[in-house]
Amino acid sequence: MWLKKVVNYFTGEDESFEKKGKVKFFNRKRGYGFIEPENMDRDVFVHVTSLEDKISKGDEVAFEVEASDKGLEARKVRLI
């Protein structure tokens, strides 16, 4: 899949891997937001179904990044 190649280009790692970052935006009513990862140029989408903890704007989080048809998505998001 071409998107996995893009992920590897930006991160230098394969498929799923843990990253750390800061919640840039999260809308509880709509159930989605974005995380600003450390050492990556692009924000990562996060959906409420991928949360292990309740998050808010400004929270420090750890998560895995996966490639989807829509772009990079955060999975297994938890507070640190």
N, CA, C and O atoms as a CHARMM CRD file, in Angstrom:
* protein
*
  320
    1    1 MET  N      0.84200  -1.18000   0.00000 PROA 1      0.00000
    2    1 MET  CA     0.00000   0.00000   0.00000 PROA 1      0.00000
    3    1 MET  C      0.88600   1.24200   0.00000 PROA 1      0.00000
    4    1 MET  O      1.85400   1.30300   0.75800 PROA 1      0.00000
    5    2 TRP  N      0.58100   2.20400  -0.81300 PROA 2      0.00000
    6    2 TRP  CA     1.40700   3.39000  -0.96000 PROA 2      0.00000
    7    2 TRP  C      1.46200   4.22300   0.30800 PROA 2      0.00000
    8    2 TRP  O      2.47000   4.87800   0.57300 PROA 2      0.00000
    9    3 LEU  N      0.39200   4.20700   1.09700 PROA 3      0.00000
   10    3 LEU  CA     0.36900   5.02200   2.30700 PROA 3      0.00000
   11    3 LEU  C      1.34700   4.51200   3.36300 PROA 3      0.00000
   12    3 LEU  O      1.91300   5.30400   4.11700 PROA 3      0.00000
   13    4 LYS  N      1.54700   3.21400   3.42000 PROA 4      0.00000
   14    4 LYS  CA     2.53200   2.66600   4.35300 PROA 4      0.00000
   15    4 LYS  C      3.93400   3.13700   3.98200 PROA 4      0.00000
   16    4 LYS  O      4.76800   3.36400   4.85900 PROA 4      0.00000
   17    5 LYS  N      4.19200   3.28300   2.69700 PROA 5      0.00000
   18    5 LYS  CA     5.48600   3.80100   2.26000 PROA 5      0.00000
   19    5 LYS  C      5.66500   5.24400   2.70900 PROA 5      0.00000
   20    5 LYS  O      6.76400   5.65400   3.08000 PROA 5      0.00000
   21    6 VAL  N      4.57300   6.01500   2.67200 PROA 6      0.00000
   22    6 VAL  CA     4.62500   7.40500   3.12800 PROA 6      0.00000
   23    6 VAL  C      4.91900   7.44800   4.62600 PROA 6      0.00000
   24    6 VAL  O      5.73700   8.25100   5.07500 PROA 6      0.00000
   25    7 VAL  N      4.25300   6.58700   5.40100 PROA 7      0.00000
   26    7 VAL  CA     4.50000   6.52800   6.84500 PROA 7      0.00000
   27    7 VAL  C      5.95600   6.20000   7.10700 PROA 7      0.00000
   28    7 VAL  O      6.59700   6.84900   7.93400 PROA 7      0.00000
   29    8 ASN  N      6.48700   5.20700   6.41900 PROA 8      0.00000
   30    8 ASN  CA     7.88500   4.82000   6.60600 PROA 8      0.00000
   31    8 ASN  C      8.83400   5.95100   6.22600 PROA 8      0.00000
   32    8 ASN  O      9.88100   6.12000   6.85100 PROA 8      0.00000
   33    9 TYR  N      8.47800   6.71400   5.21800 PROA 9      0.00000
   34    9 TYR  CA     9.30300   7.83700   4.80000 PROA 9      0.00000
   35    9 TYR  C      9.41900   8.87300   5.91200 PROA 9      0.00000
   36    9 TYR  O     10.51700   9.35500   6.19300 PROA 9      0.00000
   37   10 PHE  N      8.29500   9.22600   6.55000 PROA 10     0.00000
   38   10 PHE  CA     8.30900  10.24800   7.58700 PROA 10     0.00000
   39   10 PHE  C      8.84000   9.74900   8.91900 PROA 10     0.00000
   40   10 PHE  O      9.36400  10.53900   9.70500 PROA 10     0.00000
   41   11 THR  N      8.71900   8.47000   9.18600 PROA 11     0.00000
   42   11 THR  CA     9.06500   7.95800  10.51200 PROA 11     0.00000
   43   11 THR  C     10.28200   7.04800  10.51300 PROA 11     0.00000
   44   11 THR  O     10.96800   6.93300  11.52900 PROA 11     0.00000
   45   12 GLY  N     10.55600   6.40700   9.39600 PROA 12     0.00000
   46   12 GLY  CA    11.66400   5.47500   9.34000 PROA 12     0.00000
   47   12 GLY  C     11.37900   4.16000  10.04000 PROA 12     0.00000
   48   12 GLY  O     12.30300   3.39900  10.32500 PROA 12     0.00000
   49   13 GLU  N     10.11900   3.88400  10.32100 PROA 13     0.00000
   50   13 GLU  CA     9.75900   2.65000  11.00900 PROA 13     0.00000
   51   13 GLU  C      8.66100   1.93800  10.23400 PROA 13     0.00000
   52   13 GLU  O      8.06100   2.50100   9.31800 PROA 13     0.00000
   53   14 ASP  N      8.40900   0.68700  10.61900 PROA 14     0.00000
   54   14 ASP  CA     7.40500  -0.12100   9.94800 PROA 14     0.00000
   55   14 ASP  C      6.06700  -0.05700  10.65500 PROA 14     0.00000
   56   14 ASP  O      6.00400  -0.00200  11.88400 PROA 14     0.00000
   57   15 GLU  N      5.00500  -0.06500   9.88100 PROA 15     0.00000
   58   15 GLU  CA     3.61200  -0.17800  10.29700 PROA 15     0.00000
   59   15 GLU  C      3.29700   0.48000  11.63300 PROA 15     0.00000
   60   15 GLU  O      3.42500   1.70000  11.74100 PROA 15     0.00000
   61   16 SER  N      2.88900  -0.27200  12.66200 PROA 16     0.00000
   62   16 SER  CA     2.48700   0.29500  13.94000 PROA 16     0.00000
   63   16 SER  C      3.69100   0.50400  14.84500 PROA 16     0.00000
   64   16 SER  O      4.57300  -0.35100  14.91900 PROA 16     0.00000
   65   17 PHE  N      3.73000   1.64200  15.53300 PROA 17     0.00000
   66   17 PHE  CA     4.79700   1.97000  16.44500 PROA 17     0.00000
   67   17 PHE  C      4.28900   3.05200  17.38000 PROA 17     0.00000
   68   17 PHE  O      3.39600   3.82200  17.02300 PROA 17     0.00000
   69   18 GLU  N      4.85700   3.11100  18.57700 PROA 18     0.00000
   70   18 GLU  CA     4.38500   4.08200  19.55500 PROA 18     0.00000
   71   18 GLU  C      5.06700   5.43200  19.38000 PROA 18     0.00000
   72   18 GLU  O      6.27400   5.51400  19.15400 PROA 18     0.00000
   73   19 LYS  N      4.27600   6.47400  19.48800 PROA 19     0.00000
   74   19 LYS  CA     4.74900   7.85000  19.41600 PROA 19     0.00000
   75   19 LYS  C      4.21500   8.59900  20.61900 PROA 19     0.00000
   76   19 LYS  O      3.31700   8.12300  21.31400 PROA 19     0.00000
   77   20 LYS  N      4.76900   9.76200  20.85800 PROA 20     0.00000
   78   20 LYS  CA     4.26700  10.66200  21.89000 PROA 20     0.00000
   79   20 LYS  C      3.92000  11.97800  21.23800 PROA 20     0.00000
   80   20 LYS  O      4.50200  12.35300  20.22000 PROA 20     0.00000
   81   21 GLY  N      2.96100  12.68600  21.83300 PROA 21     0.00000
   82   21 GLY  CA     2.57800  13.96800  21.28600 PROA 21     0.00000
   83   21 GLY  C      1.62900  14.70100  22.20500 PROA 21     0.00000
   84   21 GLY  O      1.38200  14.29000  23.33900 PROA 21     0.00000
   85   22 LYS  N      1.10100  15.80300  21.68500 PROA 22     0.00000
   86   22 LYS  CA     0.20900  16.67600  22.43800 PROA 22     0.00000
   87   22 LYS  C     -1.10200  16.80900  21.66600 PROA 22     0.00000
   88   22 LYS  O     -1.10000  16.97000  20.44600 PROA 22     0.00000
   89   23 VAL  N     -2.22000  16.74100  22.38700 PROA 23     0.00000
   90   23 VAL  CA    -3.52600  16.88000  21.74800 PROA 23     0.00000
   91   23 VAL  C     -3.67900  18.34000  21.30100 PROA 23     0.00000
   92   23 VAL  O     -3.67000  19.25600  22.12400 PROA 23     0.00000
   93   24 LYS  N     -3.81800  18.53600  20.00700 PROA 24     0.00000
   94   24 LYS  CA    -3.93400  19.87300  19.43300 PROA 24     0.00000
   95   24 LYS  C     -5.38600  20.34200  19.46500 PROA 24     0.00000
   96   24 LYS  O     -5.66400  21.52200  19.67900 PROA 24     0.00000
   97   25 PHE  N     -6.30800  19.40200  19.24800 PROA 25     0.00000
   98   25 PHE  CA    -7.72900  19.70800  19.18000 PROA 25     0.00000
   99   25 PHE  C     -8.49700  18.42100  19.41300 PROA 25     0.00000
  100   25 PHE  O     -8.11500  17.37300  18.89200 PROA 25     0.00000
  101   26 PHE  N     -9.58000  18.48000  20.19200 PROA 26     0.00000
  102   26 PHE  CA   -10.46200  17.32400  20.31200 PROA 26     0.00000
  103   26 PHE  C    -11.87500  17.79900  20.59800 PROA 26     0.00000
  104   26 PHE  O    -12.10500  18.52400  21.56500 PROA 26     0.00000
  105   27 ASN  N    -12.83200  17.39000  19.75200 PROA 27     0.00000
  106   27 ASN  CA   -14.23100  17.75400  19.87800 PROA 27     0.00000
  107   27 ASN  C    -14.99000  16.54100  20.40800 PROA 27     0.00000
  108   27 ASN  O    -15.20100  15.57300  19.67800 PROA 27     0.00000
  109   28 ARG  N    -15.39900  16.59100  21.67300 PROA 28     0.00000
  110   28 ARG  CA   -16.10300  15.45600  22.28700 PROA 28     0.00000
  111   28 ARG  C    -17.45400  15.18800  21.62500 PROA 28     0.00000
  112   28 ARG  O    -17.84400  14.03200  21.46200 PROA 28     0.00000
  113   29 LYS  N    -18.16000  16.23300  21.25000 PROA 29     0.00000
  114   29 LYS  CA   -19.48600  16.04900  20.64900 PROA 29     0.00000
  115   29 LYS  C    -19.40700  15.33000  19.31200 PROA 29     0.00000
  116   29 LYS  O    -20.26100  14.50200  18.99500 PROA 29     0.00000
  117   30 ARG  N    -18.39700  15.64100  18.54200 PROA 30     0.00000
  118   30 ARG  CA   -18.23600  14.99800  17.23300 PROA 30     0.00000
  119   30 ARG  C    -17.36500  13.75500  17.29200 PROA 30     0.00000
  120   30 ARG  O    -17.40100  12.92800  16.38000 PROA 30     0.00000
  121   31 GLY  N    -16.58100  13.61500  18.35900 PROA 31     0.00000
  122   31 GLY  CA   -15.80000  12.39900  18.56200 PROA 31     0.00000
  123   31 GLY  C    -14.51300  12.28600  17.77400 PROA 31     0.00000
  124   31 GLY  O    -14.07600  11.18000  17.45600 PROA 31     0.00000
  125   32 TYR  N    -13.89800  13.41600  17.45300 PROA 32     0.00000
  126   32 TYR  CA   -12.62800  13.34700  16.72200 PROA 32     0.00000
  127   32 TYR  C    -11.74200  14.53500  17.07500 PROA 32     0.00000
  128   32 TYR  O    -12.19100  15.50500  17.68600 PROA 32     0.00000
  129   33 GLY  N    -10.48100  14.44100  16.67900 PROA 33     0.00000
  130   33 GLY  CA    -9.55000  15.53600  16.88900 PROA 33     0.00000
  131   33 GLY  C     -8.22700  15.25000  16.21000 PROA 33     0.00000
  132   33 GLY  O     -8.12800  14.38800  15.33700 PROA 33     0.00000
  133   34 PHE  N     -7.20700  15.99600  16.63200 PROA 34     0.00000
  134   34 PHE  CA    -5.87900  15.85100  16.04200 PROA 34     0.00000
  135   34 PHE  C     -4.81700  15.90600  17.12700 PROA 34     0.00000
  136   34 PHE  O     -4.94700  16.62500  18.11800 PROA 34     0.00000
  137   35 ILE  N     -3.77000  15.13400  16.91500 PROA 35     0.00000
  138   35 ILE  CA    -2.62700  15.09500  17.81600 PROA 35     0.00000
  139   35 ILE  C     -1.41800  15.63100  17.06200 PROA 35     0.00000
  140   35 ILE  O     -1.20000  15.30100  15.89600 PROA 35     0.00000
  141   36 GLU  N     -0.63400  16.46300  17.74600 PROA 36     0.00000
  142   36 GLU  CA     0.61100  16.97700  17.18800 PROA 36     0.00000
  143   36 GLU  C      1.74700  16.09700  17.71500 PROA 36     0.00000
  144   36 GLU  O      2.18000  16.26900  18.85400 PROA 36     0.00000
  145   37 PRO  N      2.23300  15.15900  16.89800 PROA 37     0.00000
  146   37 PRO  CA     3.26400  14.22500  17.36600 PROA 37     0.00000
  147   37 PRO  C      4.63300  14.88100  17.47900 PROA 37     0.00000
  148   37 PRO  O      4.95300  15.82200  16.75200 PROA 37     0.00000
  149   38 GLU  N      5.44300  14.35800  18.41600 PROA 38     0.00000
  150   38 GLU  CA     6.84300  14.76500  18.49200 PROA 38     0.00000
  151   38 GLU  C      7.56500  14.15600  17.29600 PROA 38     0.00000
  152   38 GLU  O      7.26500  13.03100  16.89700 PROA 38     0.00000
  153   39 ASN  N      8.49600  14.87600  16.73500 PROA 39     0.00000
  154   39 ASN  CA     9.36300  14.38300  15.65500 PROA 39     0.00000
  155   39 ASN  C      8.62400  14.00600  14.37700 PROA 39     0.00000
  156   39 ASN  O      9.11600  13.18700  13.60100 PROA 39     0.00000
  157   40 MET  N      7.46100  14.58500  14.15000 PROA 40     0.00000
  158   40 MET  CA     6.75200  14.38500  12.88100 PROA 40     0.00000
  159   40 MET  C      6.23500  15.74100  12.42300 PROA 40     0.00000
  160   40 MET  O      5.88900  16.58800  13.24600 PROA 40     0.00000
  161   41 ASP  N      6.18200  15.94500  11.11900 PROA 41     0.00000
  162   41 ASP  CA     5.77200  17.22700  10.56200 PROA 41     0.00000
  163   41 ASP  C      4.26100  17.40600  10.47200 PROA 41     0.00000
  164   41 ASP  O      3.77100  18.53500  10.45100 PROA 41     0.00000
  165   42 ARG  N      3.52300  16.30900  10.41800 PROA 42     0.00000
  166   42 ARG  CA     2.08400  16.38500  10.18500 PROA 42     0.00000
  167   42 ARG  C      1.30700  15.95200  11.42200 PROA 42     0.00000
  168   42 ARG  O      1.74000  15.07800  12.17300 PROA 42     0.00000
  169   43 ASP  N      0.14100  16.58800  11.62000 PROA 43     0.00000
  170   43 ASP  CA    -0.76100  16.17400  12.69200 PROA 43     0.00000
  171   43 ASP  C     -1.39800  14.83700  12.33300 PROA 43     0.00000
  172   43 ASP  O     -1.50100  14.47400  11.16100 PROA 43     0.00000
  173   44 VAL  N     -1.82000  14.11500  13.36200 PROA 44     0.00000
  174   44 VAL  CA    -2.40600  12.79400  13.18500 PROA 44     0.00000
  175   44 VAL  C     -3.85400  12.82700  13.66100 PROA 44     0.00000
  176   44 VAL  O     -4.14100  13.32300  14.75000 PROA 44     0.00000
  177   45 PHE  N     -4.75500  12.30600  12.85600 PROA 45     0.00000
  178   45 PHE  CA    -6.18400  12.24000  13.17700 PROA 45     0.00000
  179   45 PHE  C     -6.41400  11.23800  14.30100 PROA 45     0.00000
  180   45 PHE  O     -5.75400  10.20100  14.35800 PROA 45     0.00000
  181   46 VAL  N     -7.35900  11.55300  15.20100 PROA 46     0.00000
  182   46 VAL  CA    -7.73800  10.61300  16.25500 PROA 46     0.00000
  183   46 VAL  C     -9.25900  10.58000  16.36100 PROA 46     0.00000
  184   46 VAL  O     -9.91400  11.62300  16.34900 PROA 46     0.00000
  185   47 HSD  N     -9.81800   9.36900  16.46400 PROA 47     0.00000
  186   47 HSD  CA   -11.26100   9.16900  16.61300 PROA 47     0.00000
  187   47 HSD  C    -11.53300   8.62800  18.00400 PROA 47     0.00000
  188   47 HSD  O    -10.70200   7.92500  18.57900 PROA 47     0.00000
  189   48 VAL  N    -12.68300   8.95200  18.53700 PROA 48     0.00000
  190   48 VAL  CA   -13.04100   8.55200  19.90100 PROA 48     0.00000
  191   48 VAL  C    -12.95900   7.03800  20.11300 PROA 48     0.00000
  192   48 VAL  O    -12.70700   6.59200  21.23300 PROA 48     0.00000
  193   49 THR  N    -13.16200   6.26100  19.08900 PROA 49     0.00000
  194   49 THR  CA   -13.09700   4.79900  19.21100 PROA 49     0.00000
  195   49 THR  C    -11.67100   4.29500  19.43900 PROA 49     0.00000
  196   49 THR  O    -11.47700   3.13400  19.79800 PROA 49     0.00000
  197   50 SER  N    -10.67400   5.15700  19.23400 PROA 50     0.00000
  198   50 SER  CA    -9.27000   4.77100  19.42200 PROA 50     0.00000
  199   50 SER  C     -8.70500   5.21400  20.77000 PROA 50     0.00000
  200   50 SER  O     -7.50900   5.06200  21.02100 PROA 50     0.00000
  201   51 LEU  N     -9.55100   5.75600  21.63000 PROA 51     0.00000
  202   51 LEU  CA    -9.09000   6.27400  22.92400 PROA 51     0.00000
  203   51 LEU  C     -9.13400   5.21300  24.00700 PROA 51     0.00000
  204   51 LEU  O    -10.10600   4.46700  24.12600 PROA 51     0.00000
  205   52 GLU  N     -8.06600   5.15400  24.79500 PROA 52     0.00000
  206   52 GLU  CA    -8.04800   4.31100  25.99200 PROA 52     0.00000
  207   52 GLU  C     -8.33700   5.15400  27.22700 PROA 52     0.00000
  208   52 GLU  O     -8.78600   4.62700  28.24400 PROA 52     0.00000
  209   53 ASP  N     -8.08100   6.47300  27.14800 PROA 53     0.00000
  210   53 ASP  CA    -8.34300   7.42800  28.21900 PROA 53     0.00000
  211   53 ASP  C     -9.09800   8.62300  27.64200 PROA 53     0.00000
  212   53 ASP  O     -9.07100   8.85700  26.43400 PROA 53     0.00000
  213   54 LYS  N     -9.76500   9.36800  28.50200 PROA 54     0.00000
  214   54 LYS  CA   -10.44900  10.59600  28.09900 PROA 54     0.00000
  215   54 LYS  C     -9.38100  11.66700  27.86800 PROA 54     0.00000
  216   54 LYS  O     -8.54300  11.90500  28.73700 PROA 54     0.00000
  217   55 ILE  N     -9.40800  12.31200  26.70000 PROA 55     0.00000
  218   55 ILE  CA    -8.39500  13.31700  26.37500 PROA 55     0.00000
  219   55 ILE  C     -9.02000  14.68500  26.16900 PROA 55     0.00000
  220   55 ILE  O    -10.20800  14.80700  25.86800 PROA 55     0.00000
  221   56 SER  N     -8.19900  15.70900  26.33800 PROA 56     0.00000
  222   56 SER  CA    -8.59300  17.09800  26.12400 PROA 56     0.00000
  223   56 SER  C     -7.43600  17.84300  25.46700 PROA 56     0.00000
  224   56 SER  O     -6.30200  17.36500  25.45200 PROA 56     0.00000
  225   57 LYS  N     -7.73800  19.01200  24.92600 PROA 57     0.00000
  226   57 LYS  CA    -6.71900  19.84300  24.29600 PROA 57     0.00000
  227   57 LYS  C     -5.57900  20.09100  25.28200 PROA 57     0.00000
  228   57 LYS  O     -5.81300  20.43700  26.43900 PROA 57     0.00000
  229   58 GLY  N     -4.33900  19.91200  24.81100 PROA 58     0.00000
  230   58 GLY  CA    -3.16100  20.16100  25.61400 PROA 58     0.00000
  231   58 GLY  C     -2.62100  18.94800  26.35300 PROA 58     0.00000
  232   58 GLY  O     -1.51600  19.00700  26.89200 PROA 58     0.00000
  233   59 ASP  N     -3.36700  17.84800  26.39700 PROA 59     0.00000
  234   59 ASP  CA    -2.90600  16.63400  27.08200 PROA 59     0.00000
  235   59 ASP  C     -1.71900  16.01900  26.36100 PROA 59     0.00000
  236   59 ASP  O     -1.65000  16.03400  25.13200 PROA 59     0.00000
  237   60 GLU  N     -0.77700  15.47400  27.14000 PROA 60     0.00000
  238   60 GLU  CA     0.33900  14.70400  26.59500 PROA 60     0.00000
  239   60 GLU  C     -0.14300  13.25800  26.47700 PROA 60     0.00000
  240   60 GLU  O     -0.68400  12.69400  27.42800 PROA 60     0.00000
  241   61 VAL  N      0.05900  12.66400  25.29600 PROA 61     0.00000
  242   61 VAL  CA    -0.43900  11.31800  25.03700 PROA 61     0.00000
  243   61 VAL  C      0.61200  10.44500  24.37000 PROA 61     0.00000
  244   61 VAL  O      1.55700  10.93600  23.75200 PROA 61     0.00000
  245   62 ALA  N      0.42200   9.12900  24.51100 PROA 62     0.00000
  246   62 ALA  CA     1.19700   8.13000  23.77600 PROA 62     0.00000
  247   62 ALA  C      0.19700   7.39600  22.89300 PROA 62     0.00000
  248   62 ALA  O     -0.95300   7.19700  23.28600 PROA 62     0.00000
  249   63 PHE  N      0.62800   6.99400  21.70600 PROA 63     0.00000
  250   63 PHE  CA    -0.28000   6.37300  20.74700 PROA 63     0.00000
  251   63 PHE  C      0.50100   5.64300  19.67900 PROA 63     0.00000
  252   63 PHE  O      1.71000   5.82500  19.53600 PROA 63     0.00000
  253   64 GLU  N     -0.20100   4.82100  18.93700 PROA 64     0.00000
  254   64 GLU  CA     0.37500   4.15500  17.77500 PROA 64     0.00000
  255   64 GLU  C     -0.15700   4.84700  16.52700 PROA 64     0.00000
  256   64 GLU  O     -1.29100   5.32400  16.51100 PROA 64     0.00000
  257   65 VAL  N      0.64300   4.90000  15.50900 PROA 65     0.00000
  258   65 VAL  CA     0.23800   5.51200  14.24300 PROA 65     0.00000
  259   65 VAL  C      0.01100   4.41300  13.22600 PROA 65     0.00000
  260   65 VAL  O      0.85000   3.53000  13.04900 PROA 65     0.00000
  261   66 GLU  N     -1.12800   4.47500  12.56000 PROA 66     0.00000
  262   66 GLU  CA    -1.43000   3.52200  11.49100 PROA 66     0.00000
  263   66 GLU  C     -1.84000   4.29400  10.24900 PROA 66     0.00000
  264   66 GLU  O     -2.45100   5.36000  10.33000 PROA 66     0.00000
  265   67 ALA  N     -1.49800   3.74200   9.11800 PROA 67     0.00000
  266   67 ALA  CA    -1.89500   4.32600   7.84600 PROA 67     0.00000
  267   67 ALA  C     -3.27800   3.80600   7.47300 PROA 67     0.00000
  268   67 ALA  O     -3.56800   2.61700   7.60300 PROA 67     0.00000
  269   68 SER  N     -4.12200   4.72100   7.00600 PROA 68     0.00000
  270   68 SER  CA    -5.44300   4.33700   6.50500 PROA 68     0.00000
  271   68 SER  C     -5.60300   4.94700   5.12300 PROA 68     0.00000
  272   68 SER  O     -4.72100   5.65400   4.63500 PROA 68     0.00000
  273   69 ASP  N     -6.72600   4.66800   4.50700 PROA 69     0.00000
  274   69 ASP  CA    -6.97900   5.24000   3.18300 PROA 69     0.00000
  275   69 ASP  C     -7.10900   6.76300   3.24100 PROA 69     0.00000
  276   69 ASP  O     -6.91200   7.44600   2.23500 PROA 69     0.00000
  277   70 LYS  N     -7.44000   7.29000   4.41800 PROA 70     0.00000
  278   70 LYS  CA    -7.63800   8.73100   4.58100 PROA 70     0.00000
  279   70 LYS  C     -6.39000   9.45500   5.05600 PROA 70     0.00000
  280   70 LYS  O     -6.34800  10.68500   5.03100 PROA 70     0.00000
  281   71 GLY  N     -5.37100   8.71700   5.49000 PROA 71     0.00000
  282   71 GLY  CA    -4.14500   9.34000   6.00000 PROA 71     0.00000
  283   71 GLY  C     -3.69300   8.66400   7.27400 PROA 71     0.00000
  284   71 GLY  O     -4.07500   7.52700   7.55200 PROA 71     0.00000
  285   72 LEU  N     -2.88200   9.35900   8.04600 PROA 72     0.00000
  286   72 LEU  CA    -2.37600   8.80000   9.28700 PROA 72     0.00000
  287   72 LEU  C     -3.41200   8.93000  10.39800 PROA 72     0.00000
  288   72 LEU  O     -4.04000   9.97800  10.55100 PROA 72     0.00000
  289   73 GLU  N     -3.58800   7.85400  11.17400 PROA 73     0.00000
  290   73 GLU  CA    -4.54600   7.84600  12.27100 PROA 73     0.00000
  291   73 GLU  C     -3.88300   7.32900  13.53600 PROA 73     0.00000
  292   73 GLU  O     -3.04800   6.42600  13.48800 PROA 73     0.00000
  293   74 ALA  N     -4.26300   7.91200  14.66900 PROA 74     0.00000
  294   74 ALA  CA    -3.76800   7.47800  15.97000 PROA 74     0.00000
  295   74 ALA  C     -4.64000   6.34100  16.48300 PROA 74     0.00000
  296   74 ALA  O     -5.86200   6.37300  16.33300 PROA 74     0.00000
  297   75 ARG  N     -4.01700   5.34100  17.08500 PROA 75     0.00000
  298   75 ARG  CA    -4.70400   4.19500  17.68500 PROA 75     0.00000
  299   75 ARG  C     -4.16200   4.00900  19.09200 PROA 75     0.00000
  300   75 ARG  O     -3.04500   4.42700  19.39600 PROA 75     0.00000
  301   76 LYS  N     -4.95700   3.38000  19.95000 PROA 76     0.00000
  302   76 LYS  CA    -4.54700   3.07300  21.33100 PROA 76     0.00000
  303   76 LYS  C     -4.00600   4.31300  22.03600 PROA 76     0.00000
  304   76 LYS  O     -2.93200   4.27100  22.63700 PROA 76     0.00000
  305   77 VAL  N     -4.74900   5.41700  21.96200 PROA 77     0.00000
  306   77 VAL  CA    -4.33300   6.68000  22.54200 PROA 77     0.00000
  307   77 VAL  C     -4.55400   6.65000  24.05400 PROA 77     0.00000
  308   77 VAL  O     -5.64200   6.33300  24.53600 PROA 77     0.00000
  309   78 ARG  N     -3.47500   6.99500  24.80000 PROA 78     0.00000
  310   78 ARG  CA    -3.57500   6.99600  26.25700 PROA 78     0.00000
  311   78 ARG  C     -2.79100   8.18600  26.82400 PROA 78     0.00000
  312   78 ARG  O     -1.83900   8.67000  26.21200 PROA 78     0.00000
  313   79 LEU  N     -3.21300   8.64000  28.00100 PROA 79     0.00000
  314   79 LEU  CA    -2.53400   9.74500  28.66100 PROA 79     0.00000
  315   79 LEU  C     -1.19100   9.29200  29.22200 PROA 79     0.00000
  316   79 LEU  O     -1.03000   8.14100  29.62800 PROA 79     0.00000
  317   80 ILE  N     -0.22700  10.21500  29.23900 PROA 80     0.00000
  318   80 ILE  CA     1.07000   9.91700  29.86900 PROA 80     0.00000
  319   80 ILE  C      1.35400  10.95700  30.93800 PROA 80     0.00000
  320   80 ILE  O      2.39300  10.90000  31.59500 PROA 80     0.00000
